Amino acid sequence: MDQQPTPGPDRGARGGPPCGPRGRGGPPRAWRWAEREPGGALPWLSTVLLAAFVLAGSGFAARNQPDREALDALGRVLLLTGSALLLWRHRHPVPVVFGVAALTLAYFAAGYAYGPVFLTVAVACYAAIVHGHRRAAWWALGLLWAGHLLVSHWLYRHLPPAGDGPGPWGQEIPVAAFAVAVLAASELVRVRREQWAQQRAERAAAESRRADEERLRIARELHDVLAHSISVINVQAGVGLALLDTDPEQARTALTTIKAASKEALGEVRQVLATLRTPGDAPRAPAPGLDRLPELVEQAASTGLTVETATEGDPVPLSPGTDLAAFRIVQEALTNVVRHSGSRTARVVIGHTPGALELRIDDEGPATGGDAGGSGNGLAGMRERAAALGGTIEAGTRPDGGFRVRAVLPVRPEETP
């Protein structure tokens, strides 16, 4: 109500609900007012309530301290002025804390009763510290205490009430304890605010990082699916056009292959896009893995590429992530052979070694264009997939003129029997 506006709550990368006040790094609701920024509405309600309490409490204290001056008009003006300054405690905390301390000292120097006037000092110091003006709050409170010592023990002869004697030194202990408590509580809130700000920044950075990783993952999946399928469709479309008049049956076979490849591509694209559903929805179909290697071989054969496969070592179970990455790397490598190599044969070797999965895809070359082995997003995507799992990719021309893609993906112990 009387609090100043605060920055909007943190939201996740998908625009989800704001982080809660507890258990997720947010401040307790009772302390939210301490985070208000300068420039908003003035805190009228809390200031009016505080002023009313200070006036009523000081009047009650004056009646119970007959040795002090009665609370007259000047005393009430000092109390109201000190409370009114608190309206600007968030916008101008430094002038406010020094002004409140000066008015409070003037109140005591005039001989008025001790009472809740200390609350205005506490609120002003608190606001100054939580807004980052620690030194000003310490100086203001220190000067107030030093002035109180002078008034109570040296200047009392020249100040009201008449005939007043020196104050007992023992009363300085609770005054000092009050000052220390105010400063300690304010510093605690300041530290907590800094922690909350750091946690919010870390959450925002983590959300942004996860969003970037998700976008890259989806981009890799779409590239691998579309590049492979469209390459098959492009080759078969060329065959169909060339044989449409001379060999209609072979052209029909090419069109059948195009239909099957496009249907498969649409299915995989739908599966990739399904990850953009509401968080928590499970994929409707399992991710592809090396068990679908025969399908890749069959699709490559439909483009005129002969693929030999071999397995070395004893196969071990792979995690879904490793299995998918291995499948996509082989798929992209074969796509590059179809698109960029003059060779009509390729060899795929799946090697199982302790703690690692090795993939080798070779073709005899030569490159039909300027990009031997492919370029751009294809090789970059393979490297990103391998790096995400802690593996490596080597792609380059062999000494005999062919091209080789070699990937080594780590296999964690829990993935083995």
Secondary structure, DSSP 8 states (H G I E B T S, - for coil): --S---------TT------SSSSS---GGGGGGG--TTS---HHHHHHHHHHHHHHHHHHHHT-TTSB---HHHHHHHHHHHHHGGGTTTSHHHHHHHHHHHHHHHHHTTB--STHHHHHHHHHHHHHHTT-HHHHHHHHHHHHHHHHHHHHTSGGGSSSTT-----GGGHHHHHHHHHHHHHHHHHHHHHHHHHHHHHHHHHHHHHHHHHHHHHHHHHHHHHHHHHHHHHHHHHHHHHHHHTTT-HHHHHHHHHHHHHHHHHHHHHHHHHHGGGSSTT---SS----GGGHHHHHHHHHHTT-EEEEEEES------HHHHHHHHHHHHHHHHHHHHHBS-SEEEEEEEEETTEEEEEEEE---BSSS-TT--THHHHHHHHHHHHTT-EEEEEE-TTS-EEEEEEEE--GGG--
